[in-house]
Amino acid sequence: MKELLQEKGLWIASLICLIAMLIGFPFYKIELPLTTGSFLNFYQTTLDTQLLLFLIPIVAVLPVGAIYVRESSSGFLKLYITRISRMQYIKEKTLQIYAGGFLPFFLAGLFAKILCFLFLYPLELQGTISLESMQTAFAHLLRISLIGGIMAEISGIFAAIFRNYYMAYGLPFVCYYMLIILKERYLPDMYTMYPGEWIAVKQHWGTQGTGIWIFLVVFSLVVMLLNGLLLYTRLQEI
């Protein structure tokens, strides 16, 4: 985490996410006085914008998606691998890549929520905010962050396969938009393959929507495992 937090790309990606959320904020809907809990409704609207949806595969790969390419091409990897075991390197990098895709959205989302609270909550009528609405808003942000982690890990997979920056940054973008195009143009009923549905969860995902969490967790574990196997293969060449 210390190494990741020192990455400029992480903070640039977080700033891009925050700007996208602020652009999508519906200022025109503010009508005083606001009802209790309105700041959470406005906050969820900022998370539901098409701009943020389209930015996910771009922003998620910026911090450390292609870190294997950078470390192997610079010669750092050969030096570093003599200090730690191969399995330790694989464990660190798979977790670091996933966190690099997860954190920009999570950090930007938390800051956006604080801003919504500070500026909108004082304008609301007095009342009690339901725990369910707070959980819903947090779950929305968590799903976006998990998708970011998955896309970053996919970038790491392509980095290990092709050892090329363009492939590591470009192919996750292509795969992501292929899913969107396939669903919107050719397979409209296949909502489980649509990234926008993974965030909004408007269709049936089992009792209380547990299916989406199982899907995202399993998807995360699969891409992390695949990236780890590819890194192991590459390290055998050193």
N, C-alpha and C positions, 0 to 999 in steps of 0.2 A: 504493500500500500504506500509506503514511503516513496518508493521509486515512481509509482504511478502518479502520486500527488505532485511530483516534481515535473511531470510532463506538461509542457505548455499546451499541447494539443488537448488535454483534458479540460483545461479552463477555457480554451477557445471554443471547444465543442459545447461546453455548458453555457457559455455566453450566447452562442448561436441558438441554442434551444430556448433560452430565456427570451431572446428577442422575438423568436417565432411565436412564443406564448403571448407576449405582449401585443404583437401585431394582431393576433386572433382574439384579443379581449373585446367583448361587445360593449364598448363605451355607450353606444347609442341606446342601449336597453336600460340604462340607469335612470330610474324614476323614483324620486324621493317622496315619502320615506320608504326605505326598502323593508321587505318582510324579513323576519328572523331567519337567519341561515342563508340569506341571499349570496353572501360572499362565497359560499361553497358552490352554489349553482353557477355563478360567474366563473369560478375557478375551473369547474369541470368543462365549461364551454371552451376555455382556453386550451384544455388538453384534447379537445375533440376536433380541432381545426384540421383541414386538409393540408395546410402548410406543414404542420408538425408531423403528420402522417407521412408526407413525401420526404421529409428531411431525415427520417429515422435511418435508412441505409447509408446516408451520406455522413451524418454526424457520428454514428456509432463506431465507424471504422477509423475515424481521425486520430484518436489518442494513441492506441497501440495495436491496431488491427494487423499492421504489417511489421511488427517488431522483429519477427524472425528474419525477414529480409534485411532489415537494417543491421541487426547484430551479426548475421552471417556474412554479409557483404563487406562489413567494416573490419572483420577479423576479430571482433570482440568476443564472439561466441567461442572460438577456439581457446582463447585465454580463460574465459569465464568457466568453461566446462571442466577445466583442470582443477577448479576450486571446489566445485560441488558435484554431486552424482548426477547422472543423466536423468534419473527419475525425479530428483529434486528440481532440476531445471524444468522438466516437463510440467510438473505440478505447479510451479511458480508461474510459468508463462501462460498456461491455460486459464488459471484463475485471474491473472493480471489482465489478460485480453478480455475475458468476460466482464470483469469489473470496469475495464476501460470503456465498454459499451453501455454498461448499466448506469454508471455514476453521472455522466453528463445530464441525462434526463431526470434522474432522481434529484440531483442537486438543484438543477434549474427549476424543477417542479416544486421542491420545498421552498425555494426562495420566492417563486411566484405565489405560492399559497400564503406566505408571510405578508407579501405586498397586498394581496387581496384582503387579508384580515385587517391590516393596519389602515387601509384606505376606505374599506367598505363597511366593516363591522360597526364603526361609530355612527354610520348613517342608517343603521337598521333599528327597527322597533325592538323594544326589550322583549326577551322571551328565551326559551330554552332550545338549544340546538340539539337535534336528535343524534344519538351515537351512530345510528345507521347511516345517516347522511355523511358523517365524517369518515366512516369505514368505506363507504362507496367511493368517496373522492380519493382516499388513500389507495384503494384497490385499483382504481383507474390509473393512477400514476405508477403503481407497481407493475402493472401489465406493460405499460409503455417501456419501462426500464428493463424488464425481462426481455422484451423483444429487441431492445438495443444491445443487450448482452449476447443474445443469439446471433444477431447480425455481425457483431464484432468477432465472435468465434468463427463464423463462416468466413470472414475475411482472413482470419488466422489459418484456416484450412487451405484456402487458395494461395496464401503466402507460402505455406509449406509445400504445396504441390508444384507451383510454378516458379517460386523464388523470384517474383517480379512485383514491383510496386503497382503497376497498372492493373494487373490481374487481381491483386489483393484488394485494391480499392474499388475497382470497377465491377467485378463479377458479382459481389453481393448486391450491388445496386441493380444489376441486370436481373438477377434471380428474384429479387423483391418485386420489381415492376412486372416481371413475367407473371407472377402470381396474381397481381392486380388486374392485368389485362385478360388473363385466362378466365378469371371469375366474372369480370364485368362484361366481357364480350361473348364468351363461348360457354361458360359453365356457371350461370347465375345462381343455381341452387347449391353450389358447392361452397357454402359460407365458411367451412372449416379451413379452407386454403386462402382466405382473404385476410391480409394483415389488418385492415380496418375493423374487421369483426373481432379479431383477437383483442383489440383495444376496447371497442364499444360493447361487445357481448350483447347484441340485440336478439340473437337467435337462441335456440335451445341448446344448452350445454350441460344437461343433466340437472339433478336436484340442486337448487341454490347456486347453479353455475359452477359446480365443482369441476366439471369437465375441462373448462378452460385452464384451470390451474394445473391439473394433471398434464394437459397437453403442453403447456409452456415449460413445466419442470422437466418432463421427459425429453422434450425437444432440446432444452438446455443441456441436459446430461449427455444426450446423443452427440451433439456437436462438440462438446468438450472432450468426450471420449475419442471421437474421430480425429480431432485436432491433436490430442495427445499421442495417438497411434502414429500419425504422420510425422510428428516431431521426433518420436522415437526412431522411426525409420531414417529420418534425415541425420539424426545424431550418430547413427551407426556408421555413417560415411566419414565422420570426423576422426 
